[in-house]
Amino acid sequence: MLDSGLAQDMSVDVIDDIPQVFYQMQFKNVKDGADEELWKLVTDTCAGLCEAGIDRKALTAAINRSEFNFKSPQEPAGLIRCIKSMVTWLHGLDPMTYLAVDGIYAQLREKLSGRYYEELLAELMGSENLCLLHARASHTAAAEKDAKEAEKLAAIKASWTEADAAANKELNEKLLAWQQTEDSPQAKAKLPTLPISEVSTEPQWDDTRITAENGVTVLYHPVPSHGIVNFNLYFSLGARPLSELTRLASLSSLLGELPTKYHSSVQLAQEVKTYIGSLSFKVSSFGRKDEPGEAAPMLVVSASVLEENLEKANEIISEILLFTRFDDHEKIKNILLQADLMSRQMVVGAGHAYARIIAGAAYTAEAAVAEAVTGNSYLSWLHKMVSEFDGRVSVYTKLLEDALGEACCRERLLASVTATEYVSLSGLFGHLPKGSSGIASGAYTSTLPAKAGTKIPAQIGFSSQAFHLSQLSEAYDGSLAVASNILSFDYLWNKVRVQGGAYGTGFRADQTGFVMTYSYRDPTPARSVGINKELGDYLRKLSDEKAPLDNFIIASIAATEPLLSPAMRGVLADKLWMTGFSYDSVKLRWCAWIADQMAEKGRLCAVGPEDKLAEFEGLELLDY
């Protein structure tokens, strides 16, 4: 589908949590006027598969991956199981349908011997069952909708008598008063609460045991994992400049998708799905807590496999790292086109996450690298890369080949294993050359403006303001976690969500020293940022009143010790070890002062339509 050039991205889903289950194909950025041509390609391709037969290796790989995902759910696993039971139970069916599935996977494998899958595809593609929906972009639809709504409201207002206007005004005043009125003690008493005496004074901590194999340092985290081995490989990329790290960030999309010296991309995908439960690649960095100006960029490989498949997984992963081919330029272009499309959609759908990256980029080297590989710098480069692909591809692929050849060696590797019992990765290490260590970290700074804005095609916006404690020569304190909960679920919730109409808001403080606010799907992002100036006064008021904080303290502990899958527990333990946080490491008025400093000196980023960005003073617009 993608090789045809008729669409930039496609996805296939089964929507099975409603009474009438349906199968859905989505094509994005379809070439103008190519609808019929694309649909003919779809139907011809599916008809060809039905006639020739679907590759059994591909089907087996898909079944294996589905079963692995089912048997290693993300946390909160208990809640996820409850939701799965409700999918059928709500409609009068057996609540165990999506829970007891061993028999179903056995049946799926038995059906590989017949033509069940070809017949199913033919049934799904049958013309009597199909609905084609076209969604076409419009540059005027939002303005037309706004104008129609303004006209409707003006007509309603014009029809009011003086009594109607007075009644409407009174109604809005009552609404505002209700929004600003604290819940009564009687109402609060209806909520079940946990006494703070029930909360352990000892923090949750996963042990890190350090060993070495084949000259590679290995961190082992003993965590019950039910026969699944979770491991991470951290390859040092050296002190490469930010511009190179931005280009190398695209490895997360390319590795595992391109052919290797020994397998085509289709064959490789089948091998991965057959033997590896999950596999991902990304460029990241780690900075020591006492050295905010330095960061160590790394290529991070994360995998989860059944223990009996570990040897085969080691072969596949080392093949990807050492023998990926970058000569299929058309394949690379299609992958980058998909990445560009998804990245631009991310800014529209999750602009608060993008804004937080931009707002915090200038404070630490680690944050500068994060912006370079996931923020505006990366999105801008990616869009320009696909627009000027032919003229850039040779230099670009040379960088990828050189960087992988330099980084993927034992001298530049730190590994970690999270499993019930220690499992050796010596088989994987044996495939890697010894290499040389080089310089592990560098000093990185971001040059983005202190007040940044990004325009998106939407009617709502997003915002974030960030600050770092190093600017005040202060260090993180647990009191900030409590203050974060107070401000997020009390003051900001009422001011920004209830009264301002934003879909979400919050105040965040983390161990690395960042404090920040954000608003999500916000009709008035400039107003939300302005409310930050009130946060310190609110905390001082609570301090003076000596308000009870037990519930906020308990919630803070819950936030710092969430339910995590074994794989995520390993990732967190790795980060704490690499950044220098240890097991040993409620002052509201101090927190109030920190909030004041953030509101006064913090850098900010806003994402939204042009009219929402115009409400900020001094924003410098960023293209993406």
TORPAGU-506879 format. One line per field, with one value per residue (C-alpha): x, y, z; residue in three letters; residue number from 1. Coordinates in nm, 3 decimals. Layout:
<nodes>
c1 = [X ...]
c2 = [Y ...]
c3 = [Z ...]
resn = [ala ...]
resi = [NUM ...]
</nodes>
This chain:
<nodes>
c1 = [0.000 0.271 0.509 0.243 0.281 -0.097 -0.103 0.157 0.033 -0.211 -0.337 -0.566 -0.775 -1.050 -1.292 -1.422 -1.550 -1.896 -2.188 -2.126 -1.757 -1.601 -1.279 -1.127 -0.857 -0.737 -0.532 -0.384 -0.267 -0.416 -0.293 -0.549 -0.783 -0.638 -0.928 -1.054 -0.703 -0.610 -0.925 -0.866 -0.515 -0.658 -0.917 -0.676 -0.411 -0.658 -0.800 -0.447 -0.382 -0.706 -0.617 -0.247 -0.275 -0.149 0.209 0.187 0.509 0.353 0.035 0.231 0.436 0.120 -0.039 0.280 0.303 -0.067 -0.031 0.285 0.111 -0.183 0.039 0.249 -0.007 0.092 -0.002 -0.251 -0.307 -0.596 -0.787 -0.717 -0.861 -1.171 -1.222 -1.176 -1.440 -1.684 -1.644 -1.858 -2.037 -2.206 -2.371 -2.498 -2.209 -1.958 -1.725 -1.442 -1.439 -1.136 -0.966 -0.949 -0.790 -0.545 -0.798 -0.849 -0.477 -0.470 -0.761 -0.592 -0.285 -0.496 -0.664 -0.327 -0.356 -0.671 -0.803 -0.973 -0.775 -0.823 -1.198 -1.212 -1.033 -1.267 -1.567 -1.434 -1.368 -1.709 -1.871 -2.206 -2.031 -1.822 -1.858 -1.612 -1.570 -1.374 -1.245 -1.113 -0.912 -1.061 -0.891 -1.226 -1.435 -1.335 -1.399 -1.734 -1.835 -1.732 -1.926 -2.237 -2.217 -2.163 -2.464 -2.678 -2.574 -2.632 -2.984 -3.057 -2.927 -3.127 -3.446 -3.397 -3.601 -3.435 -3.567 -3.412 -3.073 -3.090 -3.185 -2.894 -2.652 -2.778 -2.745 -2.381 -2.303 -2.451 -2.243 -1.924 -2.005 -2.068 -1.740 -1.550 -1.722 -1.533 -1.710 -1.880 -1.730 -2.035 -1.967 -1.597 -1.679 -1.856 -1.525 -1.332 -0.987 -0.677 -0.510 -0.149 -0.051 -0.134 0.134 0.480 0.757 0.995 1.000 0.950 1.291 1.408 1.753 2.034 2.309 2.616 2.803 3.011 3.016 3.251 3.376 3.022 2.879 2.536 2.277 2.050 1.714 1.547 1.174 0.916 0.853 0.669 0.921 0.978 1.326 1.331 1.658 1.791 2.105 2.253 2.506 2.702 2.673 2.960 2.961 2.801 2.656 2.283 2.231 2.362 2.158 1.848 1.912 2.007 1.673 1.510 1.678 1.381 1.163 1.412 1.575 1.377 1.185 1.467 1.620 1.944 2.231 2.048 1.674 1.431 1.222 0.923 1.128 1.285 0.943 0.831 1.141 1.091 0.721 0.788 1.068 1.055 0.760 0.848 1.140 1.205 1.489 1.530 1.792 1.795 2.039 2.117 2.259 2.399 2.194 2.495 2.608 2.311 2.533 2.650 2.458 2.548 2.356 2.274 2.101 1.866 1.746 1.464 1.337 1.113 1.131 1.027 1.331 1.325 1.353 1.643 1.917 1.720 1.631 2.002 2.077 1.799 1.887 2.258 2.173 1.963 2.234 2.527 2.385 2.090 2.105 2.047 2.053 1.676 1.612 1.249 1.173 1.351 1.153 0.820 0.912 1.013 0.693 0.494 0.704 0.655 0.279 0.253 0.477 0.271 -0.046 0.115 0.156 -0.214 -0.335 -0.084 0.047 0.102 0.369 0.539 0.515 0.672 0.973 1.018 0.969 1.227 1.489 1.726 1.777 1.985 2.194 1.965 1.661 1.843 1.906 1.544 1.428 1.672 1.547 1.175 1.088 1.061 1.416 1.344 1.001 1.140 1.432 1.204 0.964 1.251 1.415 1.113 1.062 1.424 1.488 1.673 1.930 1.993 1.966 2.329 2.480 2.202 2.247 2.625 2.577 2.347 2.593 2.892 2.712 2.586 2.926 3.094 2.838 2.736 3.029 3.105 3.325 3.032 2.764 2.589 2.323 2.050 1.839 1.508 1.383 1.297 1.645 1.956 1.983 2.311 2.328 2.673 2.527 2.431 2.758 2.949 2.804 2.932 3.285 3.502 3.529 3.656 3.501 3.546 3.401 3.075 2.916 2.908 2.786 2.458 2.249 1.928 1.892 1.510 1.343 1.227 0.874 0.789 0.470 0.364 0.058 -0.169 -0.498 -0.726 -0.977 -0.812 -0.458 -0.198 0.055 0.346 0.569 0.888 1.166 1.462 1.574 1.939 1.857 1.807 2.086 1.813 1.757 1.445 1.259 0.967 0.755 0.734 0.556 0.290 0.263 0.223 -0.080 -0.233 -0.195 -0.291 -0.600 -0.719 -0.627 -0.544 -0.824 -1.080 -0.923 -0.813 -1.040 -1.366 -1.372 -1.150 -1.289 -0.956 -0.968 -0.669 -0.408 -0.137 0.174 0.471 0.798 1.052 1.372 1.585 1.489 1.220 0.901 0.639 0.272 0.072 -0.277 -0.434 -0.703 -0.738 -0.969 -0.767 -0.402 -0.279 -0.520 -0.395 -0.031 -0.134 -0.286 0.064 0.124 -0.143 0.001 0.249 -0.017 -0.246 0.024 0.110 -0.258 -0.273 0.046 -0.090 -0.417 -0.229 -0.468 -0.463 -0.246 -0.269 -0.465 -0.224 0.076 -0.075 -0.153 0.206 0.342 0.103 0.230 0.595 0.531 0.285 0.210 0.472 0.528 0.854 1.000 0.919 1.057 1.385 1.387 1.325 1.596 1.841 1.770 1.811 2.146 2.278 2.167 2.305 1.986 2.003 1.773 1.882 1.817 0.638 0.754 0.468 0.611 0.933 0.724 0.529 0.852 0.953 0.613 0.663 1.002 0.860 0.575 0.814 1.120 1.005 1.030 0.708 0.569 0.216 0.058 -0.265 -0.445 -0.321 -0.581 -0.493 -0.120 -0.186 -0.307 0.050 0.305 0.637 0.592 0.842 0.674 0.839 0.766 0.750]
c2 = [0.000 0.246 0.158 0.269 0.630 0.666 0.712 0.803 0.579 0.297 0.100 -0.197 -0.241 -0.459 -0.265 -0.534 -0.354 -0.283 -0.519 -0.502 -0.577 -0.426 -0.439 -0.108 0.005 0.365 0.544 0.884 1.164 0.995 1.146 1.387 1.212 0.869 0.730 0.483 0.378 0.314 0.116 -0.098 -0.169 -0.275 -0.510 -0.655 -0.716 -0.887 -1.095 -1.203 -1.307 -1.505 -1.687 -1.752 -1.800 -1.589 -1.658 -1.905 -1.772 -1.427 -1.564 -1.767 -1.460 -1.252 -1.517 -1.544 -1.168 -1.144 -1.422 -1.266 -0.928 -1.094 -1.280 -0.973 -0.695 -0.348 -0.229 -0.185 -0.541 -0.603 -0.301 -0.394 -0.742 -0.588 -0.369 -0.668 -0.863 -0.572 -0.564 -0.877 -0.877 -0.542 -0.697 -1.011 -1.238 -1.440 -1.204 -1.459 -1.440 -1.209 -1.348 -1.727 -1.738 -2.030 -2.239 -1.961 -1.940 -2.319 -2.295 -2.016 -2.234 -2.535 -2.322 -2.256 -2.592 -2.500 -2.196 -2.036 -1.711 -1.670 -1.726 -1.479 -1.212 -1.271 -1.235 -0.914 -0.763 -0.869 -0.567 -0.603 -0.542 -0.240 0.129 0.377 0.700 0.995 1.267 1.567 1.851 2.201 2.532 2.706 2.455 2.588 2.951 2.859 2.671 2.963 3.209 2.991 2.957 3.333 3.402 3.157 3.308 3.662 3.564 3.410 3.717 3.951 3.766 3.817 4.054 4.249 3.986 3.706 3.882 3.935 3.570 3.454 3.676 3.545 3.185 3.241 3.407 3.106 2.872 3.065 3.071 2.697 2.634 2.838 2.685 2.414 2.083 2.060 1.848 1.621 1.564 1.500 1.252 1.029 0.954 0.657 0.757 0.565 0.669 0.770 0.510 0.245 0.376 0.223 0.463 0.260 0.353 0.091 -0.001 -0.258 -0.393 -0.345 -0.606 -0.532 -0.801 -0.825 -1.054 -1.040 -0.706 -0.560 -0.418 -0.571 -0.443 -0.719 -0.636 -0.940 -0.900 -1.182 -1.193 -1.524 -1.673 -1.350 -1.196 -0.817 -0.655 -0.318 -0.238 0.112 0.189 0.512 0.741 0.956 1.334 1.388 1.736 1.792 1.822 1.467 1.331 1.480 1.282 0.966 0.983 0.846 0.510 0.442 0.422 0.248 -0.030 -0.351 -0.217 -0.215 -0.528 -0.672 -0.856 -1.186 -1.107 -0.895 -0.649 -0.886 -1.185 -0.982 -0.867 -1.232 -1.336 -1.057 -1.133 -1.507 -1.496 -1.158 -1.035 -0.666 -0.480 -0.107 0.130 0.494 0.763 0.903 1.051 1.036 1.315 1.278 1.457 1.665 1.755 1.919 2.060 1.717 1.428 1.091 1.023 0.657 0.424 0.226 -0.119 -0.265 -0.620 -0.871 -1.238 -1.577 -1.734 -2.030 -1.785 -1.582 -1.735 -1.674 -1.321 -1.250 -1.347 -1.130 -0.820 -0.841 -0.885 -0.568 -0.368 -0.490 -0.572 -0.341 -0.222 0.145 0.118 0.081 0.454 0.417 0.211 0.465 0.749 0.573 0.506 0.868 0.991 0.784 0.917 1.275 1.231 1.073 1.337 1.624 1.454 1.419 1.797 1.845 1.564 1.590 1.945 1.963 1.689 1.873 2.205 2.055 1.936 2.281 2.475 2.270 2.228 2.508 2.406 2.085 1.899 1.595 1.814 1.970 1.624 1.523 1.825 1.751 1.392 1.430 1.802 2.080 2.032 1.671 1.744 2.031 1.822 1.527 1.739 1.899 1.560 1.405 1.724 1.722 1.349 1.280 1.553 1.454 1.075 0.984 1.200 1.094 0.716 0.753 0.909 0.625 0.358 0.529 0.591 0.231 0.090 0.301 0.254 -0.113 -0.274 -0.417 -0.125 0.117 -0.106 -0.104 -0.377 -0.461 -0.771 -0.775 -1.127 -1.369 -1.522 -1.382 -1.478 -1.444 -1.223 -1.355 -1.499 -1.149 -0.994 -1.259 -1.130 -0.776 -0.654 -0.525 -0.172 0.133 0.337 0.700 1.002 0.906 1.246 1.604 1.951 2.033 2.350 2.443 2.769 2.772 3.097 3.148 3.208 2.975 2.911 2.656 2.704 2.404 2.356 2.332 2.532 2.462 2.494 2.360 2.528 2.454 2.666 2.511 2.598 2.416 2.421 2.457 2.818 2.882 2.651 2.437 2.060 1.848 1.780 1.542 1.840 1.932 1.603 1.694 2.049 1.903 1.704 2.000 2.230 1.971 1.826 2.124 2.472 2.417 2.164 2.422 2.724 2.575 2.273 2.353 2.729 2.759 2.464 2.291 1.914 1.868 2.052 1.984 2.085 1.850 1.829 1.552 1.430 1.578 1.929 2.027 2.202 2.275 2.330 2.228 2.261 2.020 2.085 2.434 2.703 2.976 2.867 3.224 3.254 2.920 3.031 3.355 3.152 3.026 3.361 3.266 2.925 3.049 3.253 2.950 2.731 3.003 3.026 2.650 2.672 2.956 2.768 2.449 2.256 1.872 1.722 1.347 1.270 1.471 1.297 0.953 1.050 1.168 0.833 0.656 0.873 0.797 0.422 0.336 -0.017 -0.102 -0.403 -0.595 -0.439 -0.084 -0.155 -0.248 0.069 0.286 0.108 0.157 0.530 0.576 0.395 0.589 0.929 0.875 0.860 0.622 0.470 0.730 1.030 1.921 2.248 2.438 2.787 2.677 2.515 2.841 3.030 2.776 2.823 3.201 3.167 2.940 3.181 3.478 3.329 3.003 2.945 2.862 2.707 2.736 2.529 2.631 2.820 3.164 3.357 3.168 3.229 3.600 3.624 3.568 3.847 3.800 3.450 3.345 3.107 2.775 2.590 2.213]
c3 = [0.000 0.102 -0.178 -0.427 -0.311 -0.297 0.082 0.344 0.625 0.687 0.985 1.038 1.353 1.490 1.709 1.943 2.254 2.111 2.030 1.653 1.607 1.296 1.097 0.991 0.748 0.769 0.503 0.581 0.352 0.046 -0.279 -0.428 -0.668 -0.594 -0.387 -0.647 -0.748 -0.385 -0.316 -0.627 -0.502 -0.163 -0.311 -0.569 -0.302 -0.068 -0.354 -0.444 -0.085 -0.074 -0.395 -0.336 0.038 0.326 0.437 0.729 0.883 0.895 1.053 1.308 1.397 1.444 1.668 1.878 1.924 2.019 2.277 2.424 2.461 2.634 2.879 2.969 3.021 3.130 3.477 3.631 3.507 3.748 3.624 3.261 3.323 3.481 3.173 2.942 3.132 3.098 2.718 2.689 3.025 2.957 2.651 2.824 2.725 2.925 3.121 3.084 2.703 2.686 2.997 2.945 2.600 2.599 2.408 2.155 2.070 2.031 1.787 1.592 1.544 1.441 1.173 1.007 0.832 0.639 0.451 0.750 0.725 0.350 0.390 0.677 0.472 0.178 0.410 0.563 0.220 0.082 -0.083 0.098 0.431 0.337 0.412 0.263 0.459 0.318 0.552 0.359 0.512 0.502 0.569 0.625 0.822 1.167 1.073 0.918 1.232 1.455 1.239 1.245 1.624 1.670 1.448 1.647 1.982 1.856 1.747 2.087 2.269 2.044 2.134 2.510 2.715 2.996 3.235 3.025 3.025 3.402 3.458 3.240 3.427 3.761 3.638 3.538 3.870 4.052 3.836 3.912 4.284 4.280 4.099 4.358 4.662 4.846 4.900 5.237 5.516 5.485 5.114 5.173 5.451 5.196 5.024 5.167 5.292 5.392 5.717 5.671 5.933 5.669 5.433 5.466 5.562 5.342 4.973 4.704 4.568 4.317 4.393 4.141 4.140 3.929 3.739 3.422 3.119 2.818 2.945 2.960 3.283 3.349 3.596 3.726 3.884 4.049 3.975 3.932 3.556 3.489 3.247 3.053 3.031 3.000 2.901 2.792 2.596 2.632 2.357 2.400 2.096 2.224 2.247 1.907 1.837 1.878 1.503 1.455 1.748 1.586 1.267 1.459 1.645 1.329 1.405 1.633 1.321 1.090 1.293 1.264 0.963 0.706 0.551 0.685 0.519 0.583 0.576 0.377 0.578 0.559 0.672 0.953 1.079 1.088 1.283 1.537 1.591 1.617 1.873 2.047 2.251 2.227 2.073 2.049 1.970 2.070 2.112 2.465 2.714 3.083 3.298 3.649 3.914 4.025 3.670 3.491 3.217 3.094 2.936 2.784 2.457 2.398 2.158 2.382 2.276 2.489 2.452 2.629 2.533 2.661 2.824 2.582 2.288 2.431 2.214 1.894 2.008 2.066 1.706 1.564 1.768 1.691 1.322 1.326 1.502 1.294 0.951 0.877 0.518 0.445 0.065 0.013 -0.015 -0.120 0.191 0.411 0.254 0.317 0.682 0.736 0.568 0.819 1.108 0.988 0.966 1.312 1.469 1.332 1.455 1.799 1.829 1.752 1.979 2.266 2.244 2.622 2.601 2.315 2.504 2.818 2.614 2.456 2.780 2.971 2.698 2.806 3.170 3.150 2.897 2.926 2.849 2.552 2.406 2.473 2.274 1.993 1.952 2.027 2.020 1.765 1.639 1.544 1.395 1.186 1.061 0.981 0.776 0.584 0.533 0.361 0.156 0.028 0.056 -0.269 -0.209 0.153 0.166 0.089 0.364 0.600 0.556 0.583 0.928 1.035 0.920 1.083 1.412 1.442 1.346 1.612 1.892 1.867 2.043 2.386 2.494 2.456 2.607 2.943 2.976 3.223 3.291 3.476 3.549 3.827 3.808 3.643 3.277 3.089 2.779 2.686 2.364 2.253 2.369 2.176 1.848 1.912 1.829 2.113 1.965 2.152 2.432 2.319 2.504 2.674 2.750 2.633 2.726 2.550 2.545 2.367 2.177 2.165 2.274 2.633 2.505 2.219 2.030 1.769 1.551 1.487 1.298 1.602 1.803 2.138 2.265 2.508 2.732 2.962 3.183 3.322 3.564 3.714 4.077 3.975 3.880 4.253 4.375 4.532 4.524 4.497 4.820 4.879 4.983 4.615 4.544 4.800 4.665 4.313 4.424 4.607 4.309 4.045 4.206 4.405 4.286 3.918 3.878 3.986 3.817 3.485 3.432 3.612 3.556 3.247 3.054 2.983 2.949 3.179 3.384 3.637 3.831 3.816 4.008 3.959 4.119 3.842 3.960 3.709 3.819 3.556 3.484 3.180 3.037 2.791 2.529 2.671 2.525 2.701 2.739 2.805 3.099 3.236 3.230 3.407 3.692 3.777 3.951 4.209 4.304 4.566 4.746 4.761 4.919 5.172 5.265 5.331 5.536 5.749 5.802 5.892 5.667 5.699 5.424 5.490 5.172 4.958 5.116 5.052 4.692 4.649 4.762 4.524 4.239 4.312 4.347 4.067 3.957 3.695 3.473 3.535 3.218 3.336 3.684 3.518 3.308 3.617 3.818 3.528 3.515 3.890 3.879 3.578 3.707 4.058 4.267 4.561 4.822 5.083 4.901 5.403 5.353 5.188 5.224 5.052 4.778 4.748 4.688 4.419 4.252 4.258 4.089 3.821 3.745 3.727 3.557 3.396 3.026 2.843 2.529 2.393 2.118 1.952 1.676 1.575 1.775 2.098 2.051 1.995 2.358 2.481 2.491 2.313 2.177 1.912 1.667 1.581 1.258 1.258]
resn = [met leu asp ser gly leu ala gln asp met ser val asp val ile asp asp ile pro gln val phe tyr gln met gln phe lys asn val lys asp gly ala asp glu glu leu trp lys leu val thr asp thr cys ala gly leu cys glu ala gly ile asp arg lys ala leu thr ala ala ile asn arg ser glu phe asn phe lys ser pro gln glu pro ala gly leu ile arg cys ile lys ser met val thr trp leu his gly leu asp pro met thr tyr leu ala val asp gly ile tyr ala gln leu arg glu lys leu ser gly arg tyr tyr glu glu leu leu ala glu leu met gly ser glu asn leu cys leu leu his ala arg ala ser his thr ala ala ala glu lys asp ala lys glu ala glu lys leu ala ala ile lys ala ser trp thr glu ala asp ala ala ala asn lys glu leu asn glu lys leu leu ala trp gln gln thr glu asp ser pro gln ala lys ala lys leu pro thr leu pro ile ser glu val ser thr glu pro gln trp asp asp thr arg ile thr ala glu asn gly val thr val leu tyr his pro val pro ser his gly ile val asn phe asn leu tyr phe ser leu gly ala arg pro leu ser glu leu thr arg leu ala ser leu ser ser leu leu gly glu leu pro thr lys tyr his ser ser val gln leu ala gln glu val lys thr tyr ile gly ser leu ser phe lys val ser ser phe gly arg lys asp glu pro gly glu ala ala pro met leu val val ser ala ser val leu glu glu asn leu glu lys ala asn glu ile ile ser glu ile leu leu phe thr arg phe asp asp his glu lys ile lys asn ile leu leu gln ala asp leu met ser arg gln met val val gly ala gly his ala tyr ala arg ile ile ala gly ala ala tyr thr ala glu ala ala val ala glu ala val thr gly asn ser tyr leu ser trp leu his lys met val ser glu phe asp gly arg val ser val tyr thr lys leu leu glu asp ala leu gly glu ala cys cys arg glu arg leu leu ala ser val thr ala thr glu tyr val ser leu ser gly leu phe gly his leu pro lys gly ser ser gly ile ala ser gly ala tyr thr ser thr leu pro ala lys ala gly thr lys ile pro ala gln ile gly phe ser ser gln ala phe his leu ser gln leu ser glu ala tyr asp gly ser leu ala val ala ser asn ile leu ser phe asp tyr leu trp asn lys val arg val gln gly gly ala tyr gly thr gly phe arg ala asp gln thr gly phe val met thr tyr ser tyr arg asp pro thr pro ala arg ser val gly ile asn lys glu leu gly asp tyr leu arg lys leu ser asp glu lys ala pro leu asp asn phe ile ile ala ser ile ala ala thr glu pro leu leu ser pro ala met arg gly val leu ala asp lys leu trp met thr gly phe ser tyr asp ser val lys leu arg trp cys ala trp ile ala asp gln met ala glu lys gly arg leu cys ala val gly pro glu asp lys leu ala glu phe glu gly leu glu leu leu asp tyr]
resi = [1 2 3 4 5 6 7 8 9 10 11 12 13 14 15 16 17 18 19 20 21 22 23 24 25 26 27 28 29 30 31 32 33 34 35 36 37 38 39 40 41 42 43 44 45 46 47 48 49 50 51 52 53 54 55 56 57 58 59 60 61 62 63 64 65 66 67 68 69 70 71 72 73 74 75 76 77 78 79 80 81 82 83 84 85 86 87 88 89 90 91 92 93 94 95 96 97 98 99 100 101 102 103 104 105 106 107 108 109 110 111 112 113 114 115 116 117 118 119 120 121 122 123 124 125 126 127 128 129 130 131 132 133 134 135 136 137 138 139 140 141 142 143 144 145 146 147 148 149 150 151 152 153 154 155 156 157 158 159 160 161 162 163 164 165 166 167 168 169 170 171 172 173 174 175 176 177 178 179 180 181 182 183 184 185 186 187 188 189 190 191 192 193 194 195 196 197 198 199 200 201 202 203 204 205 206 207 208 209 210 211 212 213 214 215 216 217 218 219 220 221 222 223 224 225 226 227 228 229 230 231 232 233 234 235 236 237 238 239 240 241 242 243 244 245 246 247 248 249 250 251 252 253 254 255 256 257 258 259 260 261 262 263 264 265 266 267 268 269 270 271 272 273 274 275 276 277 278 279 280 281 282 283 284 285 286 287 288 289 290 291 292 293 294 295 296 297 298 299 300 301 302 303 304 305 306 307 308 309 310 311 312 313 314 315 316 317 318 319 320 321 322 323 324 325 326 327 328 329 330 331 332 333 334 335 336 337 338 339 340 341 342 343 344 345 346 347 348 349 350 351 352 353 354 355 356 357 358 359 360 361 362 363 364 365 366 367 368 369 370 371 372 373 374 375 376 377 378 379 380 381 382 383 384 385 386 387 388 389 390 391 392 393 394 395 396 397 398 399 400 401 402 403 404 405 406 407 408 409 410 411 412 413 414 415 416 417 418 419 420 421 422 423 424 425 426 427 428 429 430 431 432 433 434 435 436 437 438 439 440 441 442 443 444 445 446 447 448 449 450 451 452 453 454 455 456 457 458 459 460 461 462 463 464 465 466 467 468 469 470 471 472 473 474 475 476 477 478 479 480 481 482 483 484 485 486 487 488 489 490 491 492 493 494 495 496 497 498 499 500 501 502 503 504 505 506 507 508 509 510 511 512 513 514 515 516 517 518 519 520 521 522 523 524 525 526 527 528 529 530 531 532 533 534 535 536 537 538 539 540 541 542 543 544 545 546 547 548 549 550 551 552 553 554 555 556 557 558 559 560 561 562 563 564 565 566 567 568 569 570 571 572 573 574 575 576 577 578 579 580 581 582 583 584 585 586 587 588 589 590 591 592 593 594 595 596 597 598 599 600 601 602 603 604 605 606 607 608 609 610 611 612 613 614 615 616 617 618 619 620 621 622 623 624]
</nodes>
